[in-house]
Amino acid sequence: MEDCLMLMRAKRKEIDIGKLTERFNETASYDISEDRVRKNLEHFKKLMDKGKLTP
């Protein structure tokens, strides 16, 4: 998770969170534990909302 947060800190203006979510959900749909994988994205979004992306 820390790697993802570091990447978002560095490239936040270049990353479209809508497209990221769409692509993540598409990729998760191929996983056996799709719901569990999607929870990772929700956790990441919560960390973003809590301001964990500030340098």
N, C-alpha and C positions, 0 to 999 in steps of 0.2 A: 504494500500500500504506500509506503514511503516513497518508492520510486515514482509512482503515479503522481503523488503530490508534488514531488520535486519537478517533474516534467510540466505539470500544470503551472507551477510558479514561474518557470522559465518561459513557457510558450502560451500562456493563458490567452493572449490576444489573438493568437493564430489558431486556436482550437475551437471549433464550433461544437459546443456541448450537445446540441440537438443531433448533429450528425454522429457524434461519438456514441450517444445513447442508442441511436438507431442501429449503428453498426454492431455495438456490443450486444444488443438484444438479438440481432440476426445471428451472430456467432453463438450466443448462448443457446439458441434454439437447436443447435446441433449437438449439444451436450446432453448426456443421460440425465444429469441432475440440473436441468435448466433453471428451476426455481432457486436452487441454492446458488448457482452462478450469478443470477440476477440480483441476489441480495448483496453481492459484492459491489455492484454498481450503486445500489441504493445507499450503502454504507459510505462509499466514496462521495456521493452527492451530499450526504449529511455533513461530512467533514468539510466540503467546500462551503456549504451554507454556514457552518460554524466559524468560518474565517480561518481555517487551518492552512489556507494558501498564502497568507501574508508572509513575505520574506522575513 
